Amino acid sequence: MRKSRVIIVAILSGLIGAVLPMITMAYISWERALAKERTHLETYSERALKNISLSLQQGLNVISDLESWSGVPCSPEHISLMQKATVNTRAVEEIDYLEYGLLSCTSWGVTSILSGSATSTYTNARGYKINVRLIPSDQGIQPITVIHRGAYKVLINAGRLSDIILDDRMQLGVFYQGQLVNISQGADEKTISRLVSSQDRNNEDYLYAVSTQDDWSALVAEPIKSVDTSFYSELAWMLPIGIGIGFVVVLSVIRIMRIRLSPMAEMQIAIAQREFTVHYQPIIDLETEECTGAEALVRWLRPDGTVVSPDQFIPLAEETGLILPITDQVICGVVKDMAETLRKDRNFHVAINICADDLKSGRFLDTLDHALKGSMINSSQIWIEATERGFIDVESAVITLKRARALGFKIAIDDFGTGYSSLQYLERLPVNVLKIDKSFVDAIDKFSASSSVVTHIIAMAKKLGLEIVAEGIESPHQADYLRAYKVDYAQGWLYSKALPAHDFLNFISTQKTAGESPRCDTDGGGVAG
Ligand SMILES: Nc1nc2c(ncn2[C@@H]2O[C@H](COP(=O)(O)O[C@H]3[C@@H](O)[C@H](n4cnc5c(=O)[nH]c(N)nc54)O[C@@H]3COP(=O)(O)O)[C@@H](O)[C@H]2O)c(=O)[nH]1
């Protein structure tokens, strides 16, 4: 993923990460407030149900007590007994005594609060009959619930059944077999009826709970707005948690983004995407002026087409160990790009740069071995270029380079003369080629003190039987000077800058056609014959 996409994804994740926990906490607060209110409503509906059962039980107890009395029915003693029972029993308004189904006397004497004909439809309950809502014809008298067993009827004010203390805004409805018996004071009958018939517990404007026992139900409802207080008190402690989580998420996103945007992460992705490619700088035989080889120089080719020079990423790649997979990609690139050329011309070579970590682990030799298998490239056509910086762990470097030599590869010491102990390495390492650093070649044109150093390096290399490559040749004078001192090969912008594989192959074929060494034009982009 490219930088801009990472930033967009990070901003989006940060926003979602910051807002989502707060929305979640608000949602949880709302659900908790709803659950709390529902429990609260359930407590009230259970309480209402208990009140109904208590009122009915009181009526039945009165009947049981009177049934066990064995005196003369409707005698003053009997009526007095019924009166006492009425006065002493909260729920009971009147007791009627019947003979042959007809009213014989009541706790009021001979009159009944149900004056006139009050035709009743009874429903069979457990051992008694009940008319849950008898509307007396006499205006001003509340609906009555009648319990009838044997010779007795007990009249209960239906309002008693819904007579519990409710919270403000609560409404209670009492039902028998789904039929509305009574509602609490101030309750809206339509609302209660609508709620009891609705299957949806999450009614939009009301929250309610229903408790049912036997044939009785109590529905307690309140407007959804009543949840607000609970919601705000939940939110008061849940929201800070959401803000805290959001804060942690945003910090994590920033941290991940910074890691993700770090040069190291970019490089890791570039390795995975195989964004590293190889350019080739020609190596020219100074005597024949023919291109006899190339130095493989890695380039980071980004998806937007920009090319990153190795100076900008090799130091970090070496520091982080990512140079190892980069070396692998260079090796594979060289074999892919140059196999045909190397097969066609057995004198042709390609030099591959190897860093300290490569030398220490020796792992690149396995990659090389594997890559060369079946390619028909001679191992002697591959030069391994190591700089003095690569000899930090000189013991491991010696082992690796000896192994490389044993496998047939040629060893070149790069940037020779720039380190403090170049001579010491020459003695210990199995070297074939010595590459004179550009700084000494530059001095040739300047007639400076170090210009004489180059002649000493050449003399010493010759004495050791090493082949010599002079690096960084930019002027014909430098080339003539080095040729005069019998330096074998030259490499530099005088001939060509490092070229992409395709351009390099064109370079050598042009050279062959022209029969002489082409020289690079001044901007390095093209080749002049
Ligand atoms: N471990 C690896 N290191 C690598 C690899 N590829 C490159 N490198 C090292 O990166 C450094 C910079 O390399 P680059 O930008 O490719 O520069 C090379 C040449 O372009 C430059 N050069 C060659 N001729 C001239 C010249 O006439 N003038 C001039 N100003 N510059 C010139 O020199 C660089 C090659 O140097 P050297 O390796 O010392 O031969 C550099 O240190 C590379 O080694 C890699 O695959 N692995």
The ligand as a Gaussian input file, in Angstrom:
#p B3LYP/6-31G(d) Opt

LIG

0 1
 N       25.344000      -4.296000      -1.088000
 C       25.042000      -3.728000      -2.257000
 N       25.436000      -2.479000      -2.519000
 C       25.131000      -1.930000      -3.706000
 C       24.383000      -2.641000      -4.671000
 N       24.202000      -1.825000      -5.741000
 C       24.821000      -0.670000      -5.453000
 N       25.355000      -0.737000      -4.236000
 C       26.146000       0.279000      -3.592000
 O       25.448000       1.465000      -3.515000
 C       26.323000       2.557000      -3.663000
 C       25.858000       3.511000      -4.755000
 O       25.755000       2.820000      -5.937000
 P       25.318000       3.560000      -7.283000
 O       24.450000       4.719000      -6.976000
 O       24.810000       2.506000      -8.175000
 O       26.610000       4.141000      -7.822000
 C       27.523000       3.330000      -8.510000
 C       27.881000       3.949000      -9.796000
 O       26.804000       4.508000     -10.493000
 C       28.894000       5.013000      -9.378000
 N       29.754000       5.373000     -10.487000
 C       30.310000       4.563000     -11.424000
 N       31.037000       5.285000     -12.296000
 C       30.995000       6.580000     -11.917000
 C       31.544000       7.782000     -12.385000
 O       32.261000       7.811000     -13.410000
 N       31.272000       8.926000     -11.721000
 C       30.500000       8.926000     -10.610000
 N       30.271000      10.075000      -9.997000
 N       29.955000       7.784000     -10.122000
 C       30.170000       6.646000     -10.743000
 O       29.613000       4.351000      -8.352000
 C       28.804000       3.360000      -7.713000
 C       29.470000       2.022000      -7.806000
 O       30.342000       1.998000      -6.763000
 P       31.093000       0.702000      -6.395000
 O       30.095000      -0.246000      -5.803000
 O       32.067000       1.174000      -5.402000
 O       31.673000       0.167000      -7.644000
 C       27.693000       1.983000      -3.998000
 O       28.484000       1.960000      -2.829000
 C       27.353000       0.598000      -4.427000
 O       28.376000      -0.325000      -4.114000
 C       23.977000      -3.967000      -4.359000
 O       23.354000      -4.659000      -5.165000
 N       24.344000      -4.479000      -3.137000

